[in-house]
Amino acid sequence: MPSNERVSEVEERLASFRKEDIPYSRVLSSMCTTPHPLALKAHELFIETNLGDPGIFQGTRELEGLLLEILGKILHNPNVAGYISSGGTEANIQGVRAARNLMRNKIKNPKEPNIVIPKSAHFSFEKIGDILGVEVRRASLDDDYRVNVAEVESLIDSNTVALVGIAGTTELGQIDPLVELSELAIEKGIEMHVDAAFGGLVIPFMDDPYPFDFQLEGVSSITIDPHKMGMATIPSGGILFRNERYLRALEVETPYLTTRTQYTLTGTRPGTGVASAFAVLYSLGFEGMKEIVSECIKNTKLLVEEMRALGFEPVIDPVMNVVSFKTEKAERIKENLMSRRWVISTIRNPRAIRFVIMPHVTEEVIGDFIKEFKKVLKDI
Ligand SMILES: Cc1ncc(COP(=O)(O)O)c(C=O)c1O
């Protein structure tokens, strides 16, 4: 055992490194947030669990099943199959991988599969092209930054395995015309993956939710991340499929484990994300989540008002709690704010500064930010 002095030294050093991190109360660009207090308790209880070997962690596995049931209910699919992943990137990889594997013998040249995605897609799709050997074709956007369906159609050919739509784009929080995309996927006999990493736990709790999930017949898989608006502890992503068939397409044999096969991308994987997501979603329920989402949307409107008063116009009227404001000075603003330990992000097309109004971005945080922002405007 290390000496008491060494233990104290380690604790001090850890605390001092942690202090260098910028607190969430000054971060207006992250899609993650301070975990819900219930998530923290659950996380602690499951800290040593490993779902990579579910025959050992049978209770954790059962809990994952219950969480999937909750997510399946939110996404209108009682037959949902899937698992809790390391995040949206892994979930997107697995969604496309399942589609590729299932379509392998249906496309003209199995060695040259392609997918069609919106130009607004998250950069994880670049990794997907590289890892899976799938050509990634990018369709342009319309004036509202939604994918142009006619262009998606023109990019589909006899080697297309899937098209991708986004429910809550990373930069603008926009929702693609998923109804039309779903019809197109059915018509062409291909799979459809919806990246709802962010929007999946926002849209269902909005007034008049746009259909984005398994209600749409063409949708085969959905990315939905509890470690974003689900306030779970990191890592907690989600890949959900229409049915078990997709999981079978991902399986490999696992000779030395308690189970015969594995469909996940990572081997060892924590049960903490399962427990923390379950704790939040089960205890808050639909009404609790609705309250959280409506507060975020109210605060987004507040930010828009404040920014308009300072002469900044949103790129699009916010659809959810993500908003970007046009400015040629985006990079300078971001850097100046960073020097003051305030974090926002930028987008390039159009040039704009981007905000994500997570639960930690309260009315008070917005007030503090605007005060600082006025100083930045004088500086640059
Ligand atoms: C729409 C979308 N998809 C996927 C991802 C990737 O998620 P993660 O960072 O959890 O891998 C993000 C991250 O912000 C996202 O906004």
The ligand as an ORCA input file, in Angstrom:
! r2SCAN-3c Opt
* xyz 0 1
  C     -25.616     14.326    -34.596
  C     -24.440     13.692    -33.923
  N     -24.108     12.434    -34.204
  C     -23.071     11.818    -33.625
  C     -22.280     12.467    -32.697
  C     -21.116     11.763    -32.068
  O     -21.357     11.463    -30.742
  P     -20.172     11.055    -29.731
  O     -19.326     12.277    -29.583
  O     -20.908     10.652    -28.508
  O     -19.423      9.931    -30.346
  C     -22.598     13.793    -32.355
  C     -21.792     14.518    -31.371
  O     -21.972     15.644    -31.085
  C     -23.694     14.420    -32.987
  O     -24.021     15.701    -32.730
*
